[in-house]
């Protein structure tokens, strides 16, 4: 049961966004610039975003050599280049909007470890550089084998090291907090613990229903336009969309004295990634080891993949350095038959931006800007 005052003052909006992750917050900010007087509401099902936005590794990246070469096996050159450019543009928007200091952005180096199974990728460096130089304006990749011993990686595994010259890192928590703070500064409302059960499009509005267990009823929010930015969880609201969840396992070591590397690192077509974080090693990935199990929205640990991450940490990354695990967690990404995000209008009142393919940090701001430009008041 709701009061007259609640229904009158807290349910009417011009724009409602479902999802308070990178895409949802970025879209709200874009809409505020386009519609300075409109009421904008973000509905987030958890206390904070719980998919990939707050649980990623903080890579400000566009794609490693082996990942791009793998993509070129299933997509056209134009498709791969378009997606690469969108990632680059998205990072530029994010950095310009918030400033590097607020998001902890740094360029401490980005590298890819190459083992025997990927060694032929080295032959494709010049090819990729020529493809990408209209976008990057400089060589994107170079061989950096001199750093293998400097970083103290296992030479039994690491047969080559490729530097990704256009990538950086950021602090995921600072970035998401800065986006939230900016949204609030712009008088965008954010309601958490507001899980949308369903929505209904009417002739003049969209009605959005959120159960309220305290009142034993559902809020009926009304808006002119609704935007679905729920990434891996989109199928709960749009079951016909081609969105497949992909869980990513992550671990974090305790601080390691004398850690010999900084920056971000890729392995195995982008399926594994690690970085230095305050003298710790953050290491994640491995869903390719158990694709079927990891196609889930359950935020649980996969013990087998976590064990494999620790094995690689011990044998490849820190072969001569003792370490202890301090934290473990999982994040949920969204994938599909292609790596191209879904950014589209479902009607004149319902829109969506989701399926970031594990690149939400890079793509989130770009897809939000692209979608906002399509909105007709």
N, C-alpha and C positions, 0 to 999 in steps of 0.2 A: 504494500500500500504506500502510495506517494502523496505528498501534500500538494496543494495547489501551487505553492511557492516553488517547490522543487521542479514541478512540471513546467512552470512558466519561465524560470530563469536558468535552468541547468540542462535543458534537453534540445535546444534549438541552435543549429550551427549552419554555416554555409558550406563548410568542408569538414569531413571526418576522415581521419587516416587510421587504419588499423595496423598497428605495429610501430613500436618506438625504437627500432634499430637504426642503423646508419641510413637506410633508404627512407624510412618513415620520417625521421627527424629532418633529413635534408630536404625532403619534399615539402614538409611544413614550412621550412624557412623560405624555399622558393615561392610557395604560394603566398606567404606573407608579403614578399616583395611585389608580387603581381596584384594582390588584392589587399591593400593596406588596411581597409576598414572591415574586412570580413572576420567572422568568428571561426577559428580553426581549433579543432579538437583532435588529439591523438589518443587512441585507446590501446593500452598495452596489457596483455593477459597476465603478465607476471608482475612482481615488484619492480623489475627492470627487464630489459630485453634479454631473452634467454636462449636465443638460437645460436648464431655465429658472431653477432656484432660485439658482444661483450666477452667472447670466449675464444677469440682468434689469437694468432701469434704476433700480430702487429707488423706484418710485412707490407711495405709500400712498394709493391712490385707489379710488373706487367707480364711476367712469364719467363721461365728459364729456357735455355737452349733445348734441352730434351723435351720439355713440355710443348714448346712451339713446334718442334719437328714432329712430335706425335700428333698435334692438332692438324698439321698439314697433310697427314695421312687420311683424315676424315673430313676435312673442310677445304674450301678453295683458298687460294692465296688471298683474294680480296676479303673473304670472311675473316681470316686470321688477322690480317692487317687492320681491318675495321675494328675488331675487338681489342687489339693491342692499343690502337689509338684512343679508344674509349676509356681504357684503363688509365692511360697517361693523362688524358684530359680530366678524368675524375679525380685523380690525385692532385692535379693542379688546382682544381676548384676547391677541394678540401683544404689544401694548404693556404690558399689565398683567403678563403673565408674565415679560417680560425687562427692562422698564424702558426709557424713552426714551433714556437715556444709552448703554446697552449696544448699542442698535441704530442710534444716530445719527439718531433721529427728530427732525424739525424741521418747522415750518410757515412756510416762506418764501414762500408764495403758490403758487396753482395757477391756471392760465389756459388758455383755448382760443383759438387763432387762427382767425378766421372769414374765409374768402375769399368771392368773389362766388357760388360754387356752393353755399355753405352759409348765405347771408345770411338766408334765411327762418327759420333756427333761432332767431333773436332774438325772433321773434313768439311762440315757445313757452316762453320763460323762465318766465313767470308760471304757465303750465299745469304745467310740471315742478316748480316750487317748491311749488305746492299739492299735487301728488301726493306729494312727498317729505317734506313738513314733519312728518307724524306720525313719520317715522323720524329726520330730521335735527334737528328741534326749532327750526330756523331756516331762512331762505331759503338754499337750496343754491347758487344762481347769481345773479349780477348782472352788468350791463354795466359794463365797465371800460375804455372807449375812451381815457380820459385817460392810460392807461399805454402806449399804442402808441408814442408819441414818446419817452417816458421809457425804454422798453426798446430803442429804436432799431431796431424791426422795419421791414421794407419796407411802406410804405403802398400800394404798387401791388398787393401781395398781401393784406395784412391790412386788411380793411374794418371789422372789429369785433374786440373782445377781450372774452371772457366770463371772469369770475372764478368759479372753483369754490371755494366758501367752506368746504368741509368736508374738504379734502384736505391731505395732507402728503407728506413724503419721508423716506427712510431710507437707511442705508448697507447695501447688500446683503451685503457681506462680513462686516461686524460682526454683522448679524442672523443669518446662517447659522452663524458661529462661536459666537455666544451660544447658539443652539439646540443645537449640538453639545456645547458645554461643559456645558450644563445636563443634557443626556442622560447624559453621562459621570458627572456629579456624582450622578445618580440611579441609578448602577450599571446603566445600559443599555449593552450591548455593541454596538460598531459594527465590522464587518469590511468593509474596503474591498478593491478588486480582486477582488470576489466576485460574479461574474456568474452569476445563476441560469440554468441551461439549461432546467429544467422542474421540475414538482412533481407529486406523486401523492397523492391523498386516500385514506386507508385508513379502516377502521371506527373506530379509536381515535386516529388521528393523521394529520398531513400530513407527507410526506417531501419535502424540498427538496434538489435536487441542484445542486452547484456544482463545476465542473471545477477541478482543481488540476493545473496543467501541470507543476509541479516534481515532484510525486509520480506524475504520469501516471495519475491516477485522479480520481474525483469524490467530494467530501464528500457524505455523506447526512445532512443535518440533519433532526431530527424535532421537531415542535411540536404543541401542542394546537390552536392556531389560527394561520392564515397571513393576512397582510394585504398586498395588492398596491397600492403607492403609487408607481407608475412613470410616471404622467402620459403624456407623448407616446410612451413606449416600451412602453405596456401591451399593444399588439397582439402583441408578441413572446411574451407569456405567456398572454394572453386574446384570441386572434385574432378572436373573434366579437363583441367589444365595438366600439361605434361611436366610435372614437378616430382622429382624423386629425391627424397632426403638422403643425405650422406653424412654419417657421423664421423667426426674427426677426433682421435684420441690425442691427448696432450699430457706431458709431464714436465716438471720443473725441478731442477736440483737445488740443493742448498748452496750457498755461496762457496766458490772454489778458489782457494788461494793460488795466485799465479796463473790463472786461466790465460791461455796464449792466443786467443782470437777474439775479435769483436765483429759485429755486423750480422748479416743474415745469410743463410745457406740453404740451397736446394739439393735434392737428390731424387733420382729415379722418376723422371717425367713429372716432377712436382708433387709426387705422392708423399714424400717425406721432406721435412723442413725443420731447421733449428736455428737458434740465434743466441747470442750472448745477451743477458738481461741482468744488470747489476751484479756482475761476476757469477751469475748462475747460467746454466744452459737450459733453455726452453726448447723442447723437442716434441714434434707432433707429426701426425699423419698415419699412414699405414692402412687406410681403409681398403686398398687394393689387395691386402692379404686375406680379407674376409668380406667381400663386397655385399653378399646377401645379408649377413648379420648387421652390417653397418648401414643398410638402407632402412633407417628407423628414425623416429623423432624421440626416442627414449634417451634421455641424458644420462646414460650409464656408462661405466667403464667396461671395456672389452679386455679381459685379463690376458688373453693370448697376444693381442696387439701391444698392450702395455709392456708385456714381457719382452716382445721383440724390439720395442723401442729401447728398452734398457740394455738389451743385447748389443744393438748397434751403437749405443752410447759408449758401452764398454770396449767394444772391439774396433770401432771405426773412428769415433769422434774423440774419445778420451782414453786411448789404449794404454797410456802410461800415467793416468791420473785417477786417483780415488775420488769417488763422489757418493753422495747420498741423495735419495729422492725426497723432496719436501712436499710437493703437491702433485695431484693428478686430477684431470677433469676431461670432459668431452664437450664438443660444440657440434651443432647441427647445421650443415650446409645444404644447398639445394642444387640439383643437377637435372639434366634432361638429355634428349637425343642430340642436342648441340650445346655448345657453350655460350650461345647468344642469349642474353637475358630476355625475359618477357617484359615488354613495356608496351601497353596497349590500352585502348578504350574498348570496354565490353558493351557500352551503350553511351548515351549522351550524359549519363549521370554516374556511371560506375567505371572505374579505371584501376589498373594494376601495374606494379613494377616489382618483379620478383625473379627468382632463379638466377642468383649471382654466380653460380659455378665455382664457389670457393674464393671468389675475388671481390667480395663485397666492399672491402676497404678501398680498393681502387675504383670499382664501378659505381658504388652507391651514390656519390654526388652527381656523377654524369647522368645516370638513368633518371634521377630525380629531376634534374634540370631539363632533360629531354621531355619527360612526361608533363612537367608544369607548363612548358611552352605550347602543349597541345590543348590545354584546358580553355574552353570557351565559357565565359561567365553566363 
